[in-house]
């Protein structure tokens, strides 16, 4: 049964904390609950065969260091936050509290042999939101870390060639490669902060998560490992037979356009900042490119793909797959809007920014 009145809320919190007698105990149990939750993810990343793939070696090393830092700082952070920034209503979205309740229910289920002690949580909206939030973070955090190290490695390789004499076309391509990968380092770093540092002090707590299987499907099919299957059906092929023969100077000009479009894509990521997260509402943002259209990242990325593959359109190799990927990203935008429309802040934002993809058109 949903808890509505302040008295009911207070009673609910008292029930949760019945064994907790002091401020110190509250700090300890919150920390212990959060530590166990994070440790389960850490164990998963270090034992699951998919994440033992060499592609994730740097990501696992990074997450190991992050885990050590978490273990050192989580307890003092919990104490400091409870001491100076505590509000009762925040407990209803606090992952440490929700996981604590879950563990308590497991204990009650084992003691009473009543599975409804745990199964009953399925009807609690905040518990479902907690589970979906864990799935979002658990899926995207290692991916963003892997992407970040991929681009860092590429930039390092490019910088090692600085002493190699280059001019003209080779120098232009080297410089454009450097800009491209540097942009995506910024993108992945912002994404890592958004996924990994969800703190009350930053005001980026998850309000809600996309609840539908279809919304999740069109999102995760764009990321490894699922995009491997998607690409089998919608392959973007690079071939030697060009649709439009172009000179190296023209190729460089096209690459500049592509980088400008990706810069807009990453401008959107920067505008979201600590509120960045796929499939999640962490607060509505109306700055940066979001002042002009509601989905600048999707629009710029999809247009960039057309420029990237335009030169390989002979026989229409890439036309149908590109249209399919455009449709997938359109569906992502529509499912995101359906989810966000439940937030009055987003409905107000839509009244100010009327166009989804191209200002003045659509």
LOTOR-360105 format. One line per field, with one value per residue (C-alpha): x, y, z; residue number from 1. Coordinates in nm, 2 decimals. Example, Ala and Ser with C-alpha at 12.3 -4.5 7.8 and 13.67 -1.06 7.14 Angstrom:
BEGIN
u	[1.23, 1.37]
v	[-0.45, -0.11]
w	[0.78, 0.71]
pos	[1, 2]
//
This chain:
BEGIN
u	[0.00, 0.15, 0.25, 0.09, 0.05, 0.35, 0.24, 0.24, 0.58, 0.72, 0.58, 0.73, 1.08, 1.05, 0.96, 1.27, 1.49, 1.33, 1.67, 1.86, 1.89, 2.14, 2.28, 2.60, 2.41, 2.21, 2.54, 2.68, 2.38, 2.35, 2.72, 2.71, 2.41, 2.56, 2.90, 2.74, 2.55, 2.86, 3.06, 2.81, 2.86, 3.24, 3.24, 3.02, 3.25, 3.55, 3.39, 3.15, 3.31, 3.18, 3.37, 3.68, 3.72, 4.05, 3.85, 3.76, 4.11, 4.16, 3.80, 3.84, 4.16, 3.99, 3.69, 3.92, 4.08, 3.73, 3.61, 3.91, 3.83, 3.46, 3.56, 3.77, 3.53, 3.18, 3.16, 3.28, 3.06, 2.76, 2.83, 2.88, 2.57, 2.35, 2.49, 2.46, 2.22, 1.95, 1.59, 1.33, 1.18, 1.52, 1.51, 1.24, 1.49, 1.81, 1.95, 2.12, 1.78, 1.60, 1.86, 1.86, 1.48, 1.53, 1.79, 1.56, 1.27, 1.50, 1.57, 1.20, 1.13, 1.39, 1.25, 0.88, 0.92, 0.69, 0.80, 0.56, 0.79, 1.01, 0.76, 0.55, 0.82, 0.73, 0.43, 0.64, 0.72, 1.04, 1.18, 1.11, 1.28, 1.58, 1.62, 1.60, 1.85, 2.09, 2.04, 2.11, 2.43, 2.54, 2.51, 2.65, 2.93, 3.17, 3.08, 3.16, 3.48, 3.58, 3.50, 3.70, 4.01, 3.96, 3.98, 4.26, 4.46, 4.40, 4.50, 4.82, 4.90, 4.84, 5.06, 5.34, 5.34, 5.40, 5.77, 5.69, 5.72, 5.37, 5.22, 4.93, 4.67, 4.83, 4.87, 4.50, 4.38, 4.61, 4.47, 4.10, 4.16, 4.30, 4.00, 3.75, 3.89, 3.95, 3.58, 3.47, 3.71, 3.51, 3.18, 3.27, 3.42, 3.09, 2.90, 3.11, 3.04, 2.67, 2.64, 2.90, 2.85, 2.48, 2.50, 2.25, 2.50, 2.50, 2.12, 2.13, 1.94, 1.74, 1.37, 1.25, 1.37, 1.21, 0.97, 0.89, 1.07, 1.04, 1.21, 1.50, 1.52, 1.56, 1.82, 2.05, 2.05, 2.27, 2.54, 2.77, 2.71, 2.36, 2.47, 2.67, 2.33, 2.17, 2.46, 2.41, 2.06, 2.15, 2.51, 2.69, 2.95, 3.26, 3.37, 3.62, 3.36, 3.26, 2.92, 3.07, 3.44, 3.59, 3.94, 4.14, 4.06, 3.69, 3.72, 3.88, 3.60, 3.34, 3.54, 3.53, 3.15, 3.13, 3.34, 3.12, 2.82, 2.98, 3.08, 2.71, 2.64, 2.90, 2.78, 2.45, 2.64, 2.82, 2.49, 2.34, 2.65, 2.60, 2.24, 2.36, 2.21, 2.04, 1.69, 1.67, 1.51, 1.76, 1.61, 1.52, 1.79, 1.71, 2.06, 2.31, 2.17, 1.85, 1.75, 1.68, 1.57, 1.47, 1.70, 2.02, 2.24, 2.03, 1.98, 2.35, 2.47, 2.23, 2.32, 2.69, 2.64, 2.50, 2.81, 3.04, 2.88, 2.77, 3.08, 3.01, 2.65, 2.72, 2.46, 2.28, 2.49, 2.42, 2.09, 1.85, 2.07, 2.11, 1.73, 1.68, 1.92, 1.75, 1.42, 1.58, 1.70, 1.36, 1.20, 1.45, 1.35, 0.98, 1.00, 1.22, 0.96, 0.68, 0.87, 0.96, 0.61, 0.52, 0.74, 0.56, 0.90, 0.94, 0.59, 0.67, 1.00, 0.82, 0.60, 0.92, 1.11, 0.86, 1.09, 1.24, 1.52, 1.55, 1.46, 1.15, 1.08, 1.03]
v	[0.00, 0.34, 0.56, 0.91, 1.11, 1.25, 1.04, 0.72, 0.81, 0.87, 0.54, 0.36, 0.50, 0.41, 0.06, 0.04, 0.17, -0.02, -0.19, 0.14, 0.33, 0.61, 0.84, 0.63, 0.31, 0.49, 0.59, 0.24, 0.05, 0.29, 0.25, -0.13, -0.16, 0.06, -0.12, -0.46, -0.34, -0.19, -0.50, -0.72, -0.53, -0.52, -0.90, -0.94, -0.74, -0.94, -1.28, -1.27, -1.40, -1.11, -0.85, -1.08, -1.01, -0.83, -0.53, -0.46, -0.50, -0.12, -0.08, -0.34, -0.18, 0.16, 0.02, -0.16, 0.18, 0.34, 0.06, 0.12, 0.50, 0.42, 0.19, 0.47, 0.76, 0.60, 0.60, 0.96, 1.07, 0.90, 1.06, 1.40, 1.39, 1.27, 1.53, 1.83, 1.75, 1.51, 1.53, 1.26, 1.25, 1.17, 0.83, 0.71, 0.72, 0.64, 0.32, 0.23, 0.24, 0.05, -0.22, -0.23, -0.29, -0.56, -0.74, -0.71, -0.86, -1.15, -1.22, -1.21, -1.45, -1.69, -1.67, -1.70, -1.90, -1.65, -1.56, -1.27, -1.08, -1.03, -1.07, -0.80, -0.55, -0.58, -0.36, -0.08, 0.18, 0.31, -0.05, -0.11, 0.22, 0.12, -0.21, -0.04, 0.23, -0.05, -0.21, 0.12, 0.19, -0.18, -0.19, 0.14, 0.21, -0.05, 0.03, 0.40, 0.31, 0.08, 0.35, 0.61, 0.39, 0.31, 0.68, 0.75, 0.47, 0.61, 0.96, 0.83, 0.65, 0.96, 1.17, 0.92, 1.01, 1.38, 1.36, 1.19, 1.44, 1.51, 1.77, 1.82, 1.55, 1.31, 1.60, 1.70, 1.34, 1.31, 1.63, 1.53, 1.19, 1.37, 1.60, 1.32, 1.10, 1.39, 1.49, 1.14, 1.13, 1.43, 1.26, 0.94, 1.12, 1.32, 1.00, 0.83, 1.11, 1.09, 0.72, 0.68, 0.99, 1.01, 1.22, 1.43, 1.71, 1.72, 1.72, 1.44, 1.16, 0.94, 1.04, 0.76, 0.50, 0.39, 0.12, -0.06, -0.35, -0.18, 0.14, -0.06, -0.27, 0.02, 0.17, -0.12, -0.25, 0.05, -0.07, -0.37, -0.66, -0.62, -0.39, -0.69, -0.86, -0.53, -0.47, -0.82, -0.70, -0.33, -0.35, -0.03, -0.14, 0.03, -0.07, 0.03, 0.10, 0.46, 0.60, 0.94, 0.94, 1.22, 1.37, 1.37, 1.74, 1.67, 1.37, 1.61, 1.86, 1.58, 1.48, 1.84, 1.84, 1.50, 1.64, 1.95, 1.73, 1.51, 1.83, 1.92, 1.56, 1.60, 1.96, 1.79, 1.55, 1.84, 2.03, 1.74, 1.72, 1.53, 1.45, 1.25, 0.90, 0.68, 0.56, 0.78, 1.11, 1.28, 1.63, 1.82, 2.03, 2.31, 2.46, 2.42, 2.27, 2.17, 2.53, 2.47, 2.11, 1.84, 1.57, 1.74, 1.44, 1.19, 1.44, 1.53, 1.17, 1.04, 1.31, 1.25, 0.88, 0.98, 1.19, 0.91, 0.65, 0.88, 0.80, 0.42, 0.43, 0.25, -0.01, 0.15, -0.07, 0.16, 0.33, 0.08, 0.01, 0.38, 0.44, 0.15, 0.31, 0.65, 0.47, 0.31, 0.64, 0.80, 0.53, 0.60, 0.96, 0.88, 0.63, 0.87, 1.15, 0.91, 0.84, 1.20, 1.34, 1.21, 1.48, 1.83, 1.99, 1.81, 1.91, 2.27, 2.23, 2.09, 2.40, 2.61, 2.39, 2.27, 2.08, 1.74, 1.71, 2.01, 2.37, 2.49, 2.16, 1.85]
w	[0.00, -0.09, 0.20, 0.16, 0.48, 0.68, 0.98, 0.77, 0.63, 0.97, 1.09, 0.79, 0.86, 1.23, 1.13, 0.90, 1.18, 1.47, 1.56, 1.52, 1.84, 1.76, 1.50, 1.49, 1.42, 1.14, 0.98, 1.02, 0.87, 0.58, 0.50, 0.55, 0.32, 0.05, 0.08, 0.03, -0.27, -0.44, -0.35, -0.52, -0.84, -0.80, -0.75, -1.06, -1.28, -1.17, -1.22, -1.51, -1.83, -2.04, -1.82, -1.81, -2.18, -2.25, -2.38, -2.02, -1.87, -1.83, -1.71, -1.44, -1.32, -1.31, -1.12, -0.88, -0.79, -0.77, -0.54, -0.30, -0.29, -0.23, 0.06, 0.21, 0.17, 0.19, 0.57, 0.63, 0.34, 0.50, 0.83, 0.69, 0.47, 0.76, 0.99, 0.76, 0.47, 0.61, 0.50, 0.59, 0.24, 0.09, 0.27, 0.03, -0.26, -0.07, -0.23, 0.10, 0.28, 0.01, 0.00, 0.38, 0.36, 0.10, 0.32, 0.61, 0.41, 0.31, 0.68, 0.76, 0.47, 0.60, 0.95, 0.86, 0.54, 0.38, 0.03, 0.02, 0.25, -0.06, -0.34, -0.19, -0.27, -0.64, -0.57, -0.42, -0.68, -0.52, -0.49, -0.86, -0.94, -0.73, -0.91, -1.25, -1.14, -1.04, -1.38, -1.56, -1.36, -1.37, -1.75, -1.86, -1.61, -1.73, -2.10, -2.05, -1.88, -2.16, -2.42, -2.23, -2.22, -2.59, -2.68, -2.44, -2.59, -2.94, -2.83, -2.67, -3.00, -3.20, -2.97, -3.00, -3.37, -3.31, -3.39, -3.72, -4.01, -4.15, -4.37, -4.60, -4.60, -4.35, -4.10, -4.15, -4.09, -3.78, -3.64, -3.71, -3.55, -3.24, -3.21, -3.27, -2.99, -2.75, -2.79, -2.70, -2.40, -2.27, -2.35, -2.16, -1.86, -1.82, -1.86, -1.59, -1.35, -1.43, -1.38, -1.09, -0.88, -0.79, -0.48, -0.28, -0.28, -0.66, -0.69, -0.95, -0.78, -1.01, -1.01, -1.23, -1.48, -1.81, -1.70, -2.03, -2.20, -2.54, -2.41, -2.27, -2.59, -2.83, -2.60, -2.52, -2.88, -2.95, -2.71, -2.67, -2.66, -2.80, -3.09, -3.23, -3.30, -3.42, -3.66, -3.82, -3.93, -3.99, -4.11, -4.20, -4.45, -4.56, -4.91, -5.17, -5.43, -5.38, -5.46, -5.52, -5.60, -5.39, -5.35, -5.03, -4.98, -5.01, -4.77, -4.52, -4.56, -4.50, -4.18, -4.06, -4.10, -3.91, -3.62, -3.60, -3.57, -3.30, -3.12, -3.10, -2.97, -2.70, -2.62, -2.53, -2.30, -2.13, -2.09, -1.90, -1.68, -1.36, -1.46, -1.76, -1.78, -2.03, -1.96, -1.65, -1.53, -1.30, -1.35, -1.66, -1.84, -2.08, -2.13, -2.41, -2.73, -2.54, -2.57, -2.94, -2.98, -2.74, -2.88, -3.01, -2.94, -3.13, -3.42, -3.46, -3.43, -3.69, -3.94, -3.88, -3.97, -4.31, -4.38, -4.26, -4.49, -4.78, -4.98, -4.95, -5.09, -5.42, -5.47, -5.17, -4.94, -4.64, -4.72, -4.57, -4.26, -4.19, -4.22, -3.98, -3.73, -3.77, -3.69, -3.38, -3.25, -3.32, -3.12, -2.84, -2.84, -2.84, -2.56, -2.36, -2.40, -2.30, -1.98, -1.91, -1.98, -1.64, -1.50, -1.49, -1.54, -1.87, -1.99, -1.91, -2.10, -2.41, -2.42, -2.44, -2.69, -2.94, -3.19, -3.13, -3.39, -3.63, -3.52, -3.71, -3.88, -3.66]
pos	[1, 2, 3, 4, 5, 6, 7, 8, 9, 10, 11, 12, 13, 14, 15, 16, 17, 18, 19, 20, 21, 22, 23, 24, 25, 26, 27, 28, 29, 30, 31, 32, 33, 34, 35, 36, 37, 38, 39, 40, 41, 42, 43, 44, 45, 46, 47, 48, 49, 50, 51, 52, 53, 54, 55, 56, 57, 58, 59, 60, 61, 62, 63, 64, 65, 66, 67, 68, 69, 70, 71, 72, 73, 74, 75, 76, 77, 78, 79, 80, 81, 82, 83, 84, 85, 86, 87, 88, 89, 90, 91, 92, 93, 94, 95, 96, 97, 98, 99, 100, 101, 102, 103, 104, 105, 106, 107, 108, 109, 110, 111, 112, 113, 114, 115, 116, 117, 118, 119, 120, 121, 122, 123, 124, 125, 126, 127, 128, 129, 130, 131, 132, 133, 134, 135, 136, 137, 138, 139, 140, 141, 142, 143, 144, 145, 146, 147, 148, 149, 150, 151, 152, 153, 154, 155, 156, 157, 158, 159, 160, 161, 162, 163, 164, 165, 166, 167, 168, 169, 170, 171, 172, 173, 174, 175, 176, 177, 178, 179, 180, 181, 182, 183, 184, 185, 186, 187, 188, 189, 190, 191, 192, 193, 194, 195, 196, 197, 198, 199, 200, 201, 202, 203, 204, 205, 206, 207, 208, 209, 210, 211, 212, 213, 214, 215, 216, 217, 218, 219, 220, 221, 222, 223, 224, 225, 226, 227, 228, 229, 230, 231, 232, 233, 234, 235, 236, 237, 238, 239, 240, 241, 242, 243, 244, 245, 246, 247, 248, 249, 250, 251, 252, 253, 254, 255, 256, 257, 258, 259, 260, 261, 262, 263, 264, 265, 266, 267, 268, 269, 270, 271, 272, 273, 274, 275, 276, 277, 278, 279, 280, 281, 282, 283, 284, 285, 286, 287, 288, 289, 290, 291, 292, 293, 294, 295, 296, 297, 298, 299, 300, 301, 302, 303, 304, 305, 306, 307, 308, 309, 310, 311, 312, 313, 314, 315, 316, 317, 318, 319, 320, 321, 322, 323, 324, 325, 326, 327, 328, 329, 330, 331, 332, 333, 334, 335, 336, 337, 338, 339, 340, 341, 342, 343, 344, 345, 346, 347, 348, 349, 350, 351, 352, 353, 354, 355, 356, 357, 358, 359, 360, 361, 362]
//
